[in-house]
Amino acid sequence: MSYASQVKEFSQLLDELSATSENEKFYECLERLGPLPRDIKDAKFEEYLDKFNQIFGSLLSKMQDYNETKYQMLELRMNTIIELSFPFIKQHQLDHILKRRSSSYFDSIEIGSGIDGKQLTQVTCANTCIPNQFACNNIGKNLCSNCRVIFYCSKDCQKMHWKFHKKFCKSEIASKDWKPDYIHELRIPEFIQPTIASIPIYAIPVEYLWSNMPAIDILKLSLNELKDNKSTYKNPINLLFAASGDLNDVIATVNGISLDFNQEINIFINDFAERVTIRNFVMLYLLAKLGKNAIDAVIHIWYSSALTNEQWHKTTDLLANILYDKFDPHTKKDYLFDFDKLKIYTHFKPQTWKCLFGMVLCPIDLQTAIDMRTKIMLDPTRKDYLHQHMQGLTPGERICYDYFRRNGILLPYGVSNVHHNTPNKFILDPIHGWTTTDCSDPLSGWDLLKVVQVENGTAKDDLYGKLFFYLRNQLELFVDRLQNLNINFDLYDEDALELGQKIKKKQFDRIYVSNICDEIYCGIKPVSTNLYPLLNNDNPNSTLIALFMNWLPSIPSSAAIESINNTIMKRLDINKSPSTLQDTLDRIVTLTTKADLEVNALYDHTHQFKIYMEKMNSNVIAKKIGLYRRKIHKIVPKRIYGSMKKDEQDKALSFEDERVRHLLYEVGFHTFKEHYVEWEIAT
């Protein structure tokens, strides 16, 4: 029989295939394909797969009672095709076709936060009915007049959803008169010590998951540096984040670079915590591999307790390829992930890759994680502290704060999250569930004054919704730079003090050590001595940047602080006669904690910080190794939300705007004791 006749018979049989065909019919097609020449066989096998896919898709579309997501349906479709044709594929070496087809199936899957898998760029209608599997996906435009944080597309949707929304809208926590439990119960809250108010950190044996300081741009190219671009930066720019934590500072730094910058940029990111390091790698890899399509998934991997099924499967599919193709469990090896202009190098120990395996294979389910988290939140000290924080919020902010603390999914309030039904195992711990300290909050890692300016249909008090869209904007800028600039990332998992020996041949224009110079961690001398040799001697603007967060308790209270404390208490009208015992207790707790914050914010710590640095022998240490502490900073303010103007850098902070005061004191989780230091190479 001629090849033409064989092809004709195959085509006729293919036309006869339908949803009612027996498996034998499919096998008969494969048998007829076998004797054909290679090029014809390849083309006709593609037709066979198209027909099979069409039939299987038709069957799935007729099913009314399935709960599978689109991703699971495609996965089932692919598995069925593989099961049916696997022996034939192996015998005739057609793996390349199936591999390409499999990739194209799953590349079409959307991994955004919307119900339809699209990237979420605007607040959508809150009308969702889980029992009926209904969710309105229209843009939300009508604000609920009571809670003022939830949107609907129409009055009809608002009426339909009222029976679900009213338990939140009319809840006690949404009331203007809401008070913490310890006020109602007329007791001193657990977090107040006998002598002074303190903010405890709930002890959980895991790493800090998120940065608790607003992101900083550690490069911040000055006019002089840009002017000297040809000479100063004739070589690549090298940046080192020696104790990075999460990626907020990296993203802020990269986003500060102009898109037309034409020099190579090498960014070294190091953190000793395996879980933090791996999560940083996963987020960078997804953004490099998928571009802006990965943004929503990255936000949730970073900050949420749960992902959509599609986000989880897409991520683990990509990671599986890495682990099975490259991972050697017994040997430390460096790997390169090449994305044209962008390159990611990993220098991980085997146990760090094993940590990724552990995350992907973690057996914890979402409900178990929620139960664990709920149990932790019921601890009296933790609950009292959370209530104390909520007391300073507006009703709308309180609703959103409580909602995020309970479900842990970073989305605008009211936007459906029912499809976020897969535990985020990059955060979840198999023993403790979704673990964060009392002070861990996504808002702490970003400039609140910029976050609140975001719109995208969000309510004024929906700060977590605003943060979601702020992060989308920052990650879009970040991806633009990943795709257009010549950037190399080198990721390490070393102790910061040992890192210098690993990369001693490198020279960096900026080194940021976070707060490991604090004496409760490594201290000034070990950090500066080990990392100073890595500064670029050929760049007069090379800078070692350090953050001090835990220094003030070592300085005795001064009369000046007591004076300011008295001033603040007067401003808060402490002499106002309370009407009840509850009001008295309420006022004492509020004044104690609020005064502590405002003293730290409004007081000029310059003199005390100078004493502290002298006590630590910082000038002697710096002089000995050839460093000089700048009196006038060039890159970061000396204090968060401080001024970079030369004559204002040492001034006390001043927040005249009440909205700004409210955001920084009562929404933010900063102590205002934090100080940055810049060291340059002494001339």
WOCOR-V613623 format. One record per helix or strand of 3 or more residues. SS is the DSSP state (H for helix, E for strand). FROM is the first residue (numbers start at 1). LEN is the number of residues. If there is no record, write none. Layout:
SS_FROM_LEN ; SS_FROM_LEN
This chain:
H_3_14 ; H_23_12 ; H_38_24 ; H_70_22 ; H_95_13 ; H_155_15 ; H_172_3 ; H_181_4 ; H_223_5 ; H_229_4 ; E_237_5 ; H_248_8 ; E_265_6 ; H_274_30 ; H_309_18 ; E_335_5 ; E_342_6 ; H_350_12 ; H_366_12 ; H_380_12 ; H_395_13 ; H_442_4 ; H_448_4 ; H_463_22 ; E_487_6 ; H_496_7 ; E_510_3 ; H_524_11 ; E_543_6 ; H_552_3 ; H_559_13 ; H_581_22 ; H_606_10 ; H_618_8 ; E_627_3 ; H_646_3 ; H_658_10 ; E_675_7
